[in-house]
Amino acid sequence: MRSWVPVSSWTVPQTPANMAEEVQRAAAQGYTWLKYYTHHFHNAVEQTRAMQEVAPKGFKVHYDVNFDNTVDQVVELARELSQFPIAGLIEDPLRTFDMEGHKLLC
């Protein structure tokens, strides 16, 4: 069934090497996406670089950045991630009550 519908695996933030292993595990199990919560203790760009090196073509990463970010930080992260084909989407870029920030992102 996973070949018919894109499905996502989920993990926690880890070192870049461990994130690469997570991508390999997920892909081997038929997943085409990997979702994880980014964390300020880890560098999402370095994690992405490691994941990109081992990801099969078409595999994507779903970044849930649900911690306090400014619009500028989210825009910079998106710019940096855009260089990687594996970068799929950013969820919860800002707090829900930051209406002005959401307007700026739009």
C-alpha positions as CSV (number, residue, x, y, z in Angstrom):
1,M,0.0,0.0,0.0
2,R,2.9,2.4,0.7
3,S,3.8,2.4,-3.0
4,W,0.3,3.8,-3.7
5,V,0.1,6.6,-1.2
6,P,2.9,8.7,0.2
7,V,3.3,7.9,3.9
8,S,5.5,9.4,6.5
9,S,7.7,7.9,9.2
10,W,8.4,10.0,12.4
11,T,11.4,10.5,14.6
12,V,13.0,12.8,17.1
13,P,15.8,15.2,16.4
14,Q,19.2,13.5,16.5
15,T,22.8,13.9,15.3
16,P,23.2,14.3,11.5
17,A,24.6,10.7,11.3
18,N,21.6,9.3,13.2
19,M,19.1,11.3,11.1
20,A,20.7,9.8,8.0
21,E,20.2,6.3,9.5
22,E,16.6,7.2,10.1
23,V,16.1,8.1,6.5
24,Q,17.7,4.8,5.4
25,R,15.4,2.8,7.8
26,A,12.3,4.7,6.7
27,A,13.0,4.3,3.0
28,A,13.8,0.6,3.5
29,Q,10.3,0.2,5.1
30,G,8.6,1.9,2.2
31,Y,8.1,5.3,3.6
32,T,8.6,8.3,1.3
33,W,8.6,11.0,4.0
34,L,10.2,11.5,7.4
35,K,8.7,13.9,9.9
36,Y,10.6,15.2,12.9
37,Y,10.5,18.1,15.3
38,T,13.5,20.4,14.8
39,H,15.2,21.6,18.0
40,H,17.5,24.5,18.7
41,F,20.1,22.0,20.1
42,H,20.5,20.5,16.6
43,N,21.3,22.1,13.3
44,A,18.5,21.3,10.9
45,V,20.7,22.2,7.9
46,E,23.5,19.8,8.9
47,Q,20.9,17.1,9.6
48,T,19.4,17.7,6.1
49,R,22.8,17.6,4.5
50,A,23.4,14.2,6.1
51,M,19.9,12.9,5.2
52,Q,20.3,14.1,1.6
53,E,23.4,12.1,1.1
54,V,21.6,8.8,1.8
55,A,18.0,9.5,0.7
56,P,16.6,7.8,-2.4
57,K,15.3,10.0,-5.2
58,G,11.9,11.6,-4.3
59,F,12.3,11.1,-0.5
60,K,11.2,14.1,1.5
61,V,11.6,15.5,5.0
62,H,8.8,17.2,6.9
63,Y,10.2,19.8,9.5
64,D,8.0,20.6,12.4
65,V,9.6,23.7,13.9
66,N,7.2,24.2,16.7
67,F,9.3,26.4,19.0
68,D,9.7,30.2,19.2
69,N,11.0,31.5,15.9
70,T,10.9,34.9,14.4
71,V,9.8,35.4,10.8
72,D,13.4,36.2,9.9
73,Q,14.6,32.9,11.4
74,V,12.0,30.9,9.5
75,V,12.7,32.7,6.2
76,E,16.4,32.1,6.6
77,L,15.8,28.4,7.5
78,A,13.6,28.0,4.4
79,R,16.2,29.6,2.2
80,E,18.9,27.3,3.5
81,L,16.8,24.2,3.2
82,S,15.7,25.1,-0.3
83,Q,19.1,24.0,-1.6
84,F,18.2,20.4,-0.7
85,P,15.8,18.3,-2.9
86,I,15.0,16.3,0.2
87,A,13.5,19.3,2.0
88,G,9.7,18.9,1.7
89,L,7.8,21.2,4.0
90,I,7.9,23.3,7.2
91,E,5.1,22.8,9.7
92,D,4.2,25.3,12.4
93,P,6.8,27.9,11.4
94,L,5.4,30.4,14.0
95,R,3.2,30.4,17.0
96,T,-0.5,30.4,16.1
97,F,-1.1,33.7,17.7
98,D,1.6,35.5,15.7
99,M,-0.8,36.8,13.0
100,E,1.5,39.5,11.8
101,G,4.3,37.0,11.4
102,H,2.0,34.7,9.4
103,K,1.0,37.6,7.1
104,L,4.7,38.3,6.4
105,L,5.4,34.6,5.6
106,C,2.4,34.5,3.2
